[in-house]
Amino acid sequence: MEKPDLFLITGTSTGFGSGLVLQLNAQGRKVIATARNVEKIRDFEQLEHMSILKLDISSSQEEVARIVQGAIKIHGYVTHLMNNAAYGVYGCVEEALLEQAREQF
């Protein structure tokens, strides 16, 4: 038996991420919505087929991996990852510190 699609989406508190969660929910899709501040996505808990998790993509690689493993344990699998979260560095490229440029990528 084929498992239904399950989306893990980062950066769902505003904009495209939030809209994507609502669109997928309207289609009856399962979603794990993540945000740096889960208070901003608490309303998603009222939606059917929805789970929420705190995830800050600027956390250490180990912390992100731990949270992703926790997300997988919710349903036992994830079929789609949509990395919508962003980290912005503002200013001219020439003025960015090497550490900032690395974080951007």
C-alpha positions as CSV (number, residue, x, y, z in Angstrom):
1,M,0.0,0.0,0.0
2,E,1.4,3.4,-1.0
3,K,1.8,5.9,1.7
4,P,0.0,9.3,1.2
5,D,2.1,12.4,0.5
6,L,3.5,14.0,3.7
7,F,5.0,17.4,3.4
8,L,7.6,18.8,5.9
9,I,7.7,22.6,5.2
10,T,10.1,25.1,6.8
11,G,9.3,28.8,7.3
12,T,5.5,28.5,7.5
13,S,4.7,31.5,9.7
14,T,4.3,34.0,6.9
15,G,4.1,34.5,3.1
16,F,4.6,31.6,0.7
17,G,5.1,29.0,3.5
18,S,1.8,29.9,5.2
19,G,-0.1,29.9,1.9
20,L,1.4,26.6,1.0
21,V,0.3,25.0,4.2
22,L,-3.3,26.3,3.7
23,Q,-3.4,25.2,0.1
24,L,-2.1,21.7,0.9
25,N,-4.5,21.4,3.8
26,A,-7.4,22.4,1.5
27,Q,-6.4,19.5,-0.8
28,G,-6.5,17.1,2.2
29,R,-2.7,16.6,2.3
30,K,-0.8,15.8,5.5
31,V,1.6,18.5,6.5
32,I,4.2,19.1,9.2
33,A,4.6,22.9,9.4
34,T,7.7,24.3,11.0
35,A,8.6,27.8,12.2
36,R,11.2,29.5,14.4
37,N,8.4,30.7,16.6
38,V,5.6,28.2,16.8
39,E,3.2,30.7,18.5
40,K,2.9,32.3,15.0
41,I,1.6,29.0,13.6
42,R,-0.6,27.8,16.5
43,D,-3.7,28.3,14.3
44,F,-2.5,25.5,12.1
45,E,-3.2,23.0,14.9
46,Q,-6.9,23.5,14.2
47,L,-6.5,22.2,10.6
48,E,-7.0,18.6,9.7
49,H,-4.0,16.5,8.8
50,M,-1.6,19.1,10.4
51,S,1.3,18.9,12.8
52,I,3.6,21.7,13.9
53,L,7.2,21.8,15.1
54,K,9.6,24.4,16.2
55,L,12.6,24.6,13.7
56,D,15.1,27.3,13.3
57,I,17.2,26.6,10.1
58,S,20.0,28.6,11.6
59,S,20.4,26.1,14.4
60,S,23.4,23.7,14.4
61,Q,23.3,20.8,11.9
62,E,22.9,18.4,14.8
63,E,19.9,20.3,16.2
64,V,18.2,20.4,12.8
65,A,18.9,16.7,12.3
66,R,17.3,15.9,15.7
67,I,14.2,17.9,14.9
68,V,13.9,16.3,11.5
69,Q,14.1,12.9,13.1
70,G,11.4,13.9,15.5
71,A,9.3,15.1,12.5
72,I,9.7,11.7,10.8
73,K,8.6,9.9,14.0
74,I,5.3,11.7,14.0
75,H,4.0,9.7,11.0
76,G,6.9,7.3,10.4
77,Y,7.9,9.0,7.2
78,V,8.1,12.2,5.1
79,T,7.7,12.2,1.3
80,H,8.4,15.8,0.5
81,L,10.7,18.5,2.0
82,M,9.9,22.1,1.1
83,N,12.7,24.3,2.5
84,N,10.9,27.6,2.4
85,A,12.7,29.2,5.4
86,A,15.2,31.9,4.6
87,Y,18.1,33.7,6.1
88,G,18.8,37.1,4.6
89,V,22.1,39.0,4.5
90,Y,21.4,42.6,3.5
91,G,23.9,44.9,1.8
92,C,26.5,44.7,-1.0
93,V,28.1,41.3,-1.6
94,E,31.6,42.9,-1.3
95,E,30.7,44.1,2.2
96,A,29.4,40.7,3.6
97,L,31.7,39.0,6.0
98,L,32.8,35.5,5.0
99,E,30.9,34.0,7.9
100,Q,27.7,35.8,6.7
101,A,28.2,34.5,3.1
102,R,28.6,30.9,4.4
103,E,25.5,31.2,6.5
104,Q,23.6,32.4,3.5
105,F,24.4,29.3,1.6
